[in-house]
């Protein structure tokens, strides 16, 4: 198998003048990109970066982020992408915990970094991604002073290429050790599902610091182009999609809900788009039906997680977009799909035995894309990887055809009056209400019920709904014990940088307000 650094190297030989990366005013061909990657790699080597050295990166989306991923890969070094929404203390923890030696920072994040520099223990070199930062090595000058020749470093597919820290929603962030083989196995699985070709182009909307950078990786494997959005702004996203004739966009479900309600949507020509993909959370069936009505049957879902780099299952468009036919086929619109060509996926009970069709169990995954383990945490690694399977913590059922139907996160299940309630089941009903934009259902401590089912809801602009109305709406559709005892209206529901709703933060906020 090839390694990550081979991607720009091979395409620079095979198709040097084909454009492969666009970000704001920067347009790079494969030759341009590979030259810059090599210059960065050689510059870092001159600064003492060797195999297994950790290079931390804090930046908004930009082409330099991709250059850093490829350059560290060519050196056998390890990129440590940092979540730009972490608090200063969390950044210090991740940088120190990862043993990072080099810190590379974009202009927008420089103020927060200057606060934490005195607290960092292992950083010996600081590189600024923009010009004119006194006391910092200048990124472009480093490239200008370095050779464009290929670095002579032997890199193996089982070497680490990234430490991807999880979002910290369950305590301190965990460092997920991902190898070249992990990433490229997942890329092969996703690429085969979509059959991208060199004439395609993806629009990178989600943060590159996350495994959600996979669209660029997969398109680059095919020799195709990546177009990068620096900040989330629908006018920018849609104008770029139109101007660059983008063929693919990947987002999370809540962003599709926002997109459908975006007032200027119809001003843009999106006819070039062949695929929309989404991941990060289940898509409510009613929202998917709206998406299909607007854009056509061009939607595909991937289920996965950072520890799987990030692939587990795929739901192809012929299943995702099937609105007519027998129930065993139309119900697949709510499925997370089936295992991909490169993964094995099972649903198991507490004894790791496969459950019967329709029974709830935990999703476990196995494949060459699964992480090497958690950095500096062998106990958690052993617990999560017991029996050779990645235990995801996601609860699901499986049908007779192998389609997975996610029920919820194991730790989010609510026990109310002795009954188990899965928040996603309640959220799906709330999303059917025409006024609901977003919903998060959690269990709050309650002396009578143990936990009381509570819904946080944000409404669509210009629309209204009352607490009593939404509770009544739920009671008409699901069992009474599953219905919210209380509905709290929020303007903004807490989310991760890729748009996944953070039930843990919702629960903490609502509990503190009781």
VORO-128324 format. One record per residue (C-alpha): residue in one letter; residue number from 1; x, y negated, z negated. Coordinates in nm, 4 decimals, padded with zeros to 6 digits. Last residue first. Layout:
BEGIN
A NUM X Y Z
...
END
This chain:
BEGIN
X 514 -03.3179 -02.3892 -03.7052
X 513 -03.0754 -02.6116 -03.5099
X 512 -02.7655 -02.4065 -03.5968
X 511 -02.9355 -02.0884 -03.4740
X 510 -03.0273 -02.2569 -03.1454
X 509 -02.6701 -02.3638 -03.0770
X 508 -02.5197 -02.0296 -03.1795
X 507 -02.7694 -01.8357 -02.9666
X 506 -02.7114 -02.0557 -02.6614
X 505 -02.3353 -02.0208 -02.7094
X 504 -02.3625 -01.6408 -02.7192
X 503 -02.6083 -01.6442 -02.4275
X 502 -02.3474 -01.8043 -02.2063
X 501 -02.5160 -01.8366 -01.8669
X 500 -02.2858 -01.7430 -01.5819
X 499 -02.2075 -02.0430 -01.3592
X 498 -01.8486 -01.9742 -01.2520
X 497 -01.7104 -02.2207 -01.5079
X 496 -01.9112 -02.0449 -01.7824
X 495 -02.2565 -02.1740 -01.8746
X 494 -02.4373 -02.3556 -02.1558
X 493 -02.8017 -02.4433 -02.0676
X 492 -02.8422 -02.8052 -01.9609
X 491 -03.1571 -03.0121 -02.0168
X 490 -03.2803 -02.7734 -02.2814
X 489 -03.6369 -02.6774 -02.3738
X 488 -03.6793 -02.4392 -02.6667
X 487 -03.9385 -02.1619 -02.6431
X 486 -04.0403 -01.9673 -02.9545
X 485 -04.1821 -01.6237 -03.0347
X 484 -04.0665 -01.5194 -02.6906
X 483 -04.2404 -01.2127 -02.5455
X 482 -04.0917 -00.8651 -02.5834
X 481 -04.3207 -00.7691 -02.8736
X 480 -04.6230 -00.8651 -02.6616
X 479 -04.5487 -00.6224 -02.3805
X 478 -04.4824 -00.7835 -02.0433
X 477 -04.6730 -00.9730 -01.7704
X 476 -04.9670 -01.1621 -01.9173
X 475 -04.7780 -01.2135 -02.2420
X 474 -04.4973 -01.3853 -02.0506
X 473 -04.7247 -01.6529 -01.9032
X 472 -04.8808 -01.7049 -02.2481
X 471 -04.5360 -01.7735 -02.3922
X 470 -04.4623 -02.0101 -02.1020
X 469 -04.7880 -02.2034 -02.1463
X 468 -04.7533 -02.2284 -02.5223
X 467 -04.4042 -02.3758 -02.4903
X 466 -04.5232 -02.6287 -02.2365
X 465 -04.4425 -02.6682 -01.8688
X 464 -04.3572 -02.9647 -01.6468
X 463 -04.1993 -03.0287 -01.3072
X 462 -04.0187 -03.3342 -01.1751
X 461 -03.6771 -03.1727 -01.1740
X 460 -03.6967 -02.8014 -01.2368
X 459 -03.7177 -02.7020 -01.6005
X 458 -03.4528 -02.5788 -01.8425
X 457 -03.5444 -02.2963 -02.0779
X 456 -03.4009 -02.1511 -02.3971
X 455 -03.6076 -01.8518 -02.5005
X 454 -03.6308 -01.6938 -02.8452
X 453 -03.7100 -01.3321 -02.9358
X 452 -03.7074 -01.3238 -03.3156
X 451 -03.4557 -01.0998 -03.4888
X 450 -03.5142 -00.9156 -03.8134
X 449 -03.8867 -00.9568 -03.7459
X 448 -04.0082 -01.1113 -04.0721
X 447 -03.6981 -01.2786 -04.2134
X 446 -03.5798 -01.3970 -03.8678
X 445 -03.2275 -01.4263 -03.7320
X 444 -03.2369 -01.5426 -03.3706
X 443 -03.2440 -01.3079 -03.0708
X 442 -03.1587 -01.4543 -02.7330
X 441 -03.3262 -01.5319 -02.3995
X 440 -03.1641 -01.7677 -02.1498
X 439 -03.3672 -01.9318 -01.8754
X 438 -03.2925 -02.1598 -01.5827
X 437 -03.5026 -02.3541 -01.3285
X 436 -03.8491 -02.2773 -01.4630
X 435 -04.1407 -02.4771 -01.3191
X 434 -04.2699 -02.2097 -01.0787
X 433 -04.2846 -01.9379 -01.3461
X 432 -04.1291 -01.6216 -01.2009
X 431 -03.7988 -01.7122 -01.3666
X 430 -03.9667 -01.6604 -01.7049
X 429 -04.0485 -01.3010 -01.6110
X 428 -03.6895 -01.2225 -01.5131
X 427 -03.5701 -01.3851 -01.8364
X 426 -03.7781 -01.1414 -02.0410
X 425 -03.6219 -00.8354 -01.8758
X 424 -03.2798 -01.0018 -01.8939
X 423 -03.3085 -01.0345 -02.2701
X 422 -03.3391 -00.6580 -02.3310
X 421 -03.5736 -00.5952 -02.6239
X 420 -03.5321 -00.2947 -02.8543
X 419 -03.8117 -00.2477 -03.1088
X 418 -03.7652 -00.2203 -03.4866
X 417 -03.9562 -00.5426 -03.5540
X 416 -03.7190 -00.7217 -03.3193
X 415 -03.3907 -00.5676 -03.2129
X 414 -03.2377 -00.7868 -02.9412
X 413 -02.9799 -00.6506 -02.6941
X 412 -02.7054 -00.9017 -02.6206
X 411 -02.4146 -00.6814 -02.7342
X 410 -02.4862 -00.4091 -02.4789
X 409 -02.5216 -00.6647 -02.2001
X 408 -02.8424 -00.6211 -02.0063
X 407 -03.0699 -00.3917 -01.8069
X 406 -02.8680 -00.3561 -01.4901
X 405 -03.0244 -00.1340 -01.2256
X 404 -02.7670 00.0903 -01.0554
X 403 -02.8558 00.2688 -00.7307
X 402 -02.7304 00.6286 -00.7228
X 401 -03.0096 00.7688 -00.5061
X 400 -03.1976 00.9359 -00.7926
X 399 -03.2094 00.6084 -00.9838
X 398 -02.9631 00.4668 -01.2353
X 397 -03.0414 00.2692 -01.5498
X 396 -02.8267 -00.0049 -01.6961
X 395 -02.6432 -00.1432 -01.9977
X 394 -02.3254 -00.3454 -01.9544
X 393 -02.0480 -00.3004 -02.2128
X 392 -01.8086 -00.2283 -01.9269
X 391 -01.6463 00.0941 -02.0407
X 390 -01.3578 00.1449 -01.7975
X 389 -01.3169 00.5182 -01.7508
X 388 -01.0023 00.7243 -01.8151
X 387 -01.1606 00.9115 -02.1042
X 386 -01.1441 00.6001 -02.3167
X 385 -01.0551 00.2846 -02.1238
X 384 -01.2282 00.0275 -02.3471
X 383 -01.1205 00.1898 -02.6741
X 382 -00.7658 00.2607 -02.5567
X 381 -00.7251 -00.0926 -02.4195
X 380 -00.8668 -00.2428 -02.7398
X 379 -00.6078 -00.0493 -02.9404
X 378 -00.3244 -00.1249 -02.6978
X 377 -00.3718 -00.5024 -02.7296
X 376 -00.0598 -00.6933 -02.6234
X 375 -00.2028 -00.7641 -02.2770
X 374 -00.5236 -00.5693 -02.2166
X 373 -00.4985 -00.2721 -01.9814
X 372 -00.3635 -00.1701 -01.6418
X 371 -00.6826 -00.3006 -01.4890
X 370 -00.9159 -00.0944 -01.2706
X 369 -00.8737 -00.1324 -00.8935
X 368 -00.7341 00.2194 -00.8527
X 367 -01.0722 00.3543 -00.9575
X 366 -01.3036 00.4316 -01.2490
X 365 -01.6114 00.2512 -01.3782
X 364 -01.8476 00.2948 -01.6735
X 363 -02.1965 00.1435 -01.6991
X 362 -02.3602 00.2036 -02.0370
X 361 -02.6900 00.3884 -02.0711
X 360 -03.0650 00.3416 -02.0267
X 359 -03.2673 00.6353 -01.8931
X 358 -03.4364 00.6124 -01.5528
X 357 -03.2562 00.9113 -01.3996
X 356 -03.0925 01.1144 -01.6765
X 355 -02.7856 00.9810 -01.8523
X 354 -02.4303 01.0862 -01.7737
X 353 -02.2405 01.1964 -02.0839
X 352 -02.0022 00.9485 -02.2473
X 351 -02.1175 01.0471 -02.5969
X 350 -02.2958 00.7131 -02.6451
X 349 -02.4808 00.7691 -02.3169
X 348 -02.3439 00.7241 -01.9644
X 347 -02.4168 00.5379 -01.6400
X 346 -02.1534 00.6208 -01.3767
X 345 -01.9483 00.4308 -01.1208
X 344 -01.6601 00.5597 -00.9083
X 343 -01.4784 00.2953 -00.7069
X 342 -01.3010 00.2597 -00.3714
X 341 -01.5910 00.3252 -00.1321
X 340 -01.8194 00.1134 -00.3465
X 339 -02.0481 00.2420 -00.6208
X 338 -02.4120 00.1649 -00.5618
X 337 -02.6166 -00.1540 -00.5718
X 336 -02.6819 -00.4036 -00.8495
X 335 -03.0544 -00.3369 -00.8065
X 334 -03.3424 -00.5844 -00.8174
X 333 -03.3919 -00.5938 -00.4380
X 332 -03.3644 -00.2163 -00.4629
X 331 -03.7278 -00.2051 -00.5734
X 330 -03.8314 -00.2344 -00.2074
X 329 -03.6869 00.1085 -00.1227
X 328 -03.8310 00.3359 -00.3923
X 327 -04.1472 00.1227 -00.3762
X 326 -04.2255 00.2203 -00.0135
X 325 -04.1811 -00.0447 00.2576
X 324 -04.1515 -00.4209 00.2799
X 323 -03.9204 -00.6798 00.1221
X 322 -03.5816 -00.5250 00.2035
X 321 -03.3237 -00.8018 00.1573
X 320 -03.0888 -00.6454 -00.0963
X 319 -03.1195 -00.2998 00.0593
X 318 -03.0323 -00.3903 00.4197
X 317 -02.8080 -00.6666 00.2823
X 316 -02.5717 -00.4243 00.1109
X 315 -02.5675 -00.3860 -00.2659
X 314 -02.2081 -00.3320 -00.3798
X 313 -02.0743 -00.1775 -00.7000
X 312 -01.7616 -00.1997 -00.9190
X 311 -01.5310 -00.4739 -00.7885
X 310 -01.3532 -00.7489 -00.9882
X 309 -01.0433 -00.7013 -01.0107
X 308 -01.2116 -00.4265 -01.2179
X 307 -01.1146 -00.5740 -01.5577
X 306 -01.2443 -00.9109 -01.4394
X 305 -01.5918 -00.7694 -01.3926
X 304 -01.8081 -00.6141 -01.1263
X 303 -02.1371 -00.6213 -00.9445
X 302 -02.1430 -00.7343 -00.5828
X 301 -02.4518 -00.8544 -00.4032
X 300 -02.5284 -00.9124 -00.0374
X 299 -02.7569 -01.1646 00.1244
X 298 -02.8126 -01.2228 00.4974
X 297 -03.1834 -01.1414 00.5269
X 296 -03.2880 -01.4962 00.6237
X 295 -03.1835 -01.8385 00.4942
X 294 -03.4988 -01.9931 00.3472
X 293 -03.7335 -01.6962 00.3077
X 292 -03.4410 -01.4777 00.2028
X 291 -03.3427 -01.7250 -00.0684
X 290 -03.7009 -01.7539 -00.1948
X 289 -03.7262 -01.3731 -00.2126
X 288 -03.3962 -01.3649 -00.4017
X 287 -03.5345 -01.6133 -00.6553
X 286 -03.8435 -01.4009 -00.7100
X 285 -03.6302 -01.0885 -00.7531
X 284 -03.4219 -01.2488 -01.0293
X 283 -03.0540 -01.2217 -00.9285
X 282 -02.8450 -01.0257 -01.1769
X 281 -02.5357 -01.2063 -01.3092
X 280 -02.1756 -01.2737 -01.2059
X 279 -02.2156 -01.1827 -00.8410
X 278 -02.3330 -01.3364 -00.5158
X 277 -02.2792 -01.2999 -00.1449
X 276 -02.4142 -01.5091 00.1406
X 275 -02.3254 -01.3672 00.4764
X 274 -02.3390 -01.4715 00.8438
X 273 -02.3226 -01.8484 00.7937
X 272 -02.2773 -02.0359 01.1232
X 271 -02.6370 -02.1644 01.1186
X 270 -02.5707 -02.3813 00.8146
X 269 -02.6486 -02.7138 00.9842
X 268 -02.7005 -02.9705 00.7097
X 267 -02.9811 -03.2213 00.6554
X 266 -03.2110 -02.9426 00.5370
X 265 -03.0345 -02.9176 00.2011
X 264 -03.0733 -03.2868 00.1143
X 263 -03.3212 -03.2404 -00.1737
X 262 -03.1292 -02.9578 -00.3475
X 261 -03.3995 -02.7270 -00.4862
X 260 -03.2833 -02.4243 -00.2871
X 259 -02.9237 -02.5047 -00.3788
X 258 -02.9980 -02.5213 -00.7516
X 257 -03.1523 -02.1745 -00.7438
X 256 -02.8611 -02.0516 -00.5337
X 255 -02.6270 -02.1933 -00.7978
X 254 -02.8103 -02.0007 -01.0711
X 253 -02.7496 -01.6754 -00.8859
X 252 -02.3673 -01.6991 -00.8680
X 251 -02.1852 -01.8054 -00.5514
X 250 -02.0056 -01.6584 -00.2486
X 249 -02.0185 -01.8349 00.0884
X 248 -01.9433 -01.6767 00.4270
X 247 -01.9382 -01.7792 00.7950
X 246 -01.8116 -02.1370 00.7615
X 245 -01.8356 -02.3500 01.0733
X 244 -01.5723 -02.5873 00.9323
X 243 -01.7906 -02.8969 00.9683
X 242 -02.1183 -02.7368 00.8564
X 241 -01.9810 -02.5474 00.5580
X 240 -01.7705 -02.8509 00.4675
X 239 -02.0789 -03.0762 00.4742
X 238 -02.2706 -02.8248 00.2633
X 237 -02.0084 -02.7901 -00.0073
X 236 -01.9324 -03.1633 -00.0218
X 235 -02.2997 -03.2557 -00.0474
X 234 -02.3495 -02.9739 -00.2983
X 233 -02.0744 -03.0902 -00.5320
X 232 -01.8616 -02.8492 -00.7326
X 231 -01.5088 -02.9791 -00.7251
X 230 -01.2083 -02.8839 -00.5123
X 229 -01.3941 -02.6970 -00.2408
X 228 -01.1508 -02.4723 -00.0558
X 227 -01.1827 -02.3372 00.2975
X 226 -01.0267 -01.9931 00.3465
X 225 -00.9592 -01.8664 00.6960
X 224 -00.9374 -01.5169 00.8434
X 223 -00.6414 -01.2820 00.8879
X 222 -00.8460 -00.9880 00.7554
X 221 -00.6419 -00.9722 00.4335
X 220 -00.6824 -01.3489 00.4172
X 219 -01.0593 -01.3089 00.4211
X 218 -01.0421 -01.0643 00.1309
X 217 -00.8081 -01.2857 -00.0713
X 216 -01.0080 -01.5999 00.0014
X 215 -01.3338 -01.4325 -00.1010
X 214 -01.1625 -01.2773 -00.4104
X 213 -01.1056 -01.6129 -00.5853
X 212 -01.3914 -01.5021 -00.8159
X 211 -01.1189 -01.3215 -01.0126
X 210 -01.1101 -01.6559 -01.1980
X 209 -00.8492 -01.9343 -01.1738
X 208 -00.9772 -01.9951 -00.8199
X 207 -01.2995 -02.1431 -00.9571
X 206 -01.6168 -02.0801 -00.7525
X 205 -01.6862 -02.2617 -00.4241
X 204 -01.4370 -02.1032 -00.1857
X 203 -01.5965 -02.1408 00.1586
X 202 -01.5136 -01.8378 00.3687
X 201 -01.4132 -01.8409 00.7324
X 200 -01.4495 -01.5752 01.0006
X 199 -01.2624 -01.5637 01.3316
X 198 -00.9966 -01.3284 01.1934
X 197 -01.2566 -01.0576 01.1162
X 196 -01.4719 -00.9733 00.8125
X 195 -01.6136 -00.6205 00.7986
X 194 -01.8452 -00.6921 00.5046
X 193 -01.8495 -00.3689 00.3027
X 192 -01.5053 -00.2729 00.4323
X 191 -01.3675 -00.6035 00.3057
X 190 -01.5162 -00.5562 -00.0379
X 189 -01.3596 -00.2130 -00.0860
X 188 -01.0298 -00.3204 00.0686
X 187 -01.0182 -00.6275 -00.1554
X 186 -01.0831 -00.4140 -00.4641
X 185 -00.7898 -00.1890 -00.3731
X 184 -00.5820 -00.4994 -00.3008
X 183 -00.6437 -00.6528 -00.6414
X 182 -00.5761 -00.3416 -00.8468
X 181 -00.2781 -00.2320 -00.6350
X 180 -00.1110 -00.5709 -00.6831
X 179 -00.1590 -00.5276 -01.0572
X 178 -00.4017 -00.6833 -01.3029
X 177 -00.3398 -00.7053 -01.6785
X 176 -00.6474 -00.8576 -01.8462
X 175 -00.5443 -01.0982 -02.1219
X 174 -00.8253 -01.1243 -02.3761
X 173 -00.9586 -01.4644 -02.4836
X 172 -01.0269 -01.4982 -02.8583
X 171 -01.3859 -01.4256 -02.9633
X 170 -01.6592 -01.2682 -02.7511
X 169 -01.7187 -01.5545 -02.5044
X 168 -01.3437 -01.6028 -02.4653
X 167 -01.3607 -01.6525 -02.0912
X 166 -01.1447 -01.3547 -02.0016
X 165 -00.7769 -01.4164 -01.9433
X 164 -00.6452 -01.2965 -01.6090
X 163 -00.2795 -01.1971 -01.6357
X 162 -00.1726 -01.1671 -01.2761
X 161 00.0698 -00.9831 -01.0465
X 160 00.1647 -00.6849 -01.2613
X 159 00.3719 -00.4257 -01.0794
X 158 00.1886 -00.1150 -00.9546
X 157 00.2195 -00.2167 -00.5895
X 156 00.5952 -00.2456 -00.6277
X 155 00.7999 -00.5589 -00.5595
X 154 01.1623 -00.5496 -00.4457
X 153 01.2886 -00.9082 -00.4351
X 152 01.4792 -01.0600 -00.1447
X 151 01.2801 -01.3819 -00.1136
X 150 01.1777 -01.4479 00.2485
X 149 01.3468 -01.7547 00.3931
X 148 01.1789 -02.0966 00.3672
X 147 01.4682 -02.2237 00.1514
X 146 01.4178 -02.4775 -00.1282
X 145 01.4735 -02.8521 -00.1677
X 144 01.1492 -02.9539 00.0033
X 143 00.9508 -02.7013 -00.2018
X 142 01.0766 -02.8392 -00.5326
X 141 01.0108 -03.1894 -00.4021
X 140 00.6509 -03.0890 -00.3343
X 139 00.5996 -02.9498 -00.6848
X 138 00.7698 -03.2371 -00.8716
X 137 00.9522 -03.1190 -01.1844
X 136 00.8145 -03.3074 -01.4849
X 135 00.9741 -03.5762 -01.7028
X 134 00.7843 -03.8566 -01.5315
X 133 00.4860 -03.7441 -01.3276
X 132 00.5204 -03.9232 -00.9932
X 131 00.3773 -03.6828 -00.7418
X 130 00.1147 -03.4128 -00.7993
X 129 00.1341 -03.0400 -00.8750
X 128 00.3519 -03.1172 -01.1769
X 127 00.5972 -02.8499 -01.2860
X 126 00.7039 -02.7957 -01.6467
X 125 00.9953 -02.5703 -01.7378
X 124 01.0900 -02.4102 -02.0708
X 123 00.7447 -02.3201 -02.2020
X 122 00.7778 -02.0693 -02.4881
X 121 00.6401 -02.2335 -02.8008
X 120 00.3694 -02.4782 -02.6977
X 119 00.2495 -02.7130 -02.9728
X 118 00.4376 -03.0240 -02.8535
X 117 00.2883 -02.9795 -02.5013
X 116 -00.0705 -02.9708 -02.6326
X 115 -00.1825 -03.3313 -02.5946
X 114 00.0106 -03.3783 -02.2697
X 113 -00.1815 -03.0823 -02.1317
X 112 -00.5161 -03.2536 -02.1935
X 111 -00.4089 -03.5626 -01.9973
X 110 -00.2516 -03.3560 -01.7122
X 109 -00.5715 -03.1711 -01.6221
X 108 -00.6805 -03.4005 -01.3371
X 107 -00.3290 -03.4206 -01.1945
X 106 -00.2714 -03.0482 -01.1584
X 105 -00.0425 -02.8528 -01.3897
X 104 00.2241 -02.5826 -01.3547
X 103 00.3659 -02.4379 -01.6778
X 102 00.6652 -02.2041 -01.6666
X 101 00.7796 -01.9669 -01.9408
X 100 00.4458 -01.8012 -02.0216
X 99 00.4567 -01.5490 -02.3057
X 98 00.0858 -01.4685 -02.2429
X 97 -00.0041 -01.5286 -02.6089
X 96 00.1655 -01.8699 -02.5988
X 95 -00.0199 -01.9958 -02.2920
X 94 -00.3469 -01.8348 -02.4014
X 93 -00.3357 -01.9699 -02.7594
X 92 -00.2294 -02.3203 -02.6550
X 91 -00.5124 -02.3306 -02.4030
X 90 -00.7602 -02.2207 -02.6717
X 89 -00.6401 -02.4997 -02.9013
X 88 -00.6808 -02.7595 -02.6236
X 87 -01.0363 -02.6357 -02.5522
X 86 -01.0904 -02.4141 -02.2506
X 85 -01.2752 -02.5640 -01.9552
X 84 -00.9725 -02.5574 -01.7231
X 83 -00.9565 -02.1775 -01.7469
X 82 -00.5887 -02.0983 -01.7030
X 81 -00.4346 -01.8833 -01.4294
X 80 -00.1401 -01.6757 -01.5605
X 79 00.0619 -01.5710 -01.2553
X 78 00.3035 -01.2819 -01.3086
X 77 00.6433 -01.2558 -01.1394
X 76 00.7345 -00.9875 -00.8843
X 75 00.8997 -01.2668 -00.6894
X 74 00.6723 -01.2299 -00.3867
X 73 00.3692 -01.2182 -00.6178
X 72 00.4763 -01.5437 -00.7865
X 71 00.4784 -01.7045 -00.4410
X 70 00.1426 -01.5584 -00.3321
X 69 -00.0480 -01.6715 -00.6415
X 68 00.1308 -02.0082 -00.6432
X 67 00.0435 -02.0733 -00.2778
X 66 -00.3212 -01.9932 -00.3532
X 65 -00.3225 -02.2496 -00.6361
X 64 -00.1459 -02.4977 -00.4079
X 63 -00.4451 -02.4864 -00.1717
X 62 -00.6639 -02.6493 -00.4375
X 61 -00.9269 -02.5615 -00.6972
X 60 -00.8793 -02.7528 -01.0212
X 59 -00.5541 -02.6924 -01.2015
X 58 -00.3860 -02.5240 -01.4953
X 57 -00.1289 -02.2616 -01.3940
X 56 00.0863 -02.0456 -01.6233
X 55 00.3892 -01.8624 -01.4798
X 54 00.4886 -01.5444 -01.6657
X 53 00.8186 -01.3741 -01.5844
X 52 00.7678 -01.0074 -01.4865
X 51 01.0389 -01.0229 -01.2185
X 50 01.2449 -01.3419 -01.2255
X 49 01.1797 -01.7141 -01.2682
X 48 01.5144 -01.8813 -01.3429
X 47 01.4550 -02.2262 -01.1982
X 46 01.6270 -02.1165 -00.8776
X 45 01.3760 -01.8311 -00.8612
X 44 01.0964 -02.0879 -00.8860
X 43 01.2402 -02.2764 -00.5906
X 42 01.2782 -01.9550 -00.3923
X 41 00.9140 -01.8651 -00.4562
X 40 00.7976 -02.2184 -00.3785
X 39 00.9942 -02.2286 -00.0536
X 38 00.8628 -01.8840 00.0374
X 37 00.5025 -01.9867 -00.0273
X 36 00.5506 -02.3073 00.1721
X 35 00.6931 -02.1182 00.4674
X 34 00.4184 -01.8559 00.4446
X 33 00.1487 -02.1219 00.4426
X 32 00.2863 -02.3182 00.7358
X 31 00.3376 -02.0017 00.9423
X 30 -00.0142 -01.8825 00.8601
X 29 -00.1484 -02.2212 00.9644
X 28 -00.2257 -02.4830 00.7020
X 27 -00.4702 -02.7727 00.6974
X 26 -00.4425 -03.0258 00.4146
X 25 -00.6772 -03.3258 00.4164
X 24 -00.9288 -03.1725 00.1709
X 23 -00.8276 -02.8072 00.1405
X 22 -00.8065 -02.5809 00.4439
X 21 -00.6245 -02.2471 00.4625
X 20 -00.5727 -01.9921 00.7412
X 19 -00.5287 -02.1719 01.0735
X 18 -00.3832 -01.9439 01.3411
X 17 -00.0422 -02.0608 01.4613
X 16 00.1663 -01.7799 01.3098
X 15 -00.0504 -01.4867 01.4246
X 14 00.1432 -01.1625 01.3783
X 13 00.4582 -01.2813 01.2028
X 12 00.2903 -01.5379 00.9760
X 11 00.0104 -01.2838 00.9257
X 10 00.2565 -01.0317 00.7843
X 9 00.4281 -01.2718 00.5433
X 8 00.1031 -01.4369 00.4289
X 7 -00.0405 -01.0971 00.3247
X 6 00.2841 -00.9302 00.2190
X 5 00.3009 -01.1387 -00.0976
X 4 -00.0050 -00.9607 -00.2345
X 3 00.1513 -00.6137 -00.2130
X 2 00.1115 -00.3565 00.0636
X 1 00.0000 00.0000 00.0000
END
